[in-house]
Amino acid sequence: MSNEDKAKATAKNIEGKAQEAMGKVTGDPEDKAEGKMKQGEAKARHTVENAKDKAKQAID
């Protein structure tokens, strides 16, 4: 996983967690849902990049 892609995915995860927490504090279900969605997107990005790393290792 490239450092840049990893940093972007981590930032998206943190952003999602913050948005979800804000939604809980304010009682806004849309913010909570968007935050969870961003966290899911970050997890998917990590999964894709990890698969790329494993494929590269298998080739090398």
ABEGO torsion letter per residue (X at the ends): XBAAAAAAAAAAAAAAAAAAAAAAAAGBAAAAAAAAAAAAAAAAAAAAAAAAAAAAAAAX
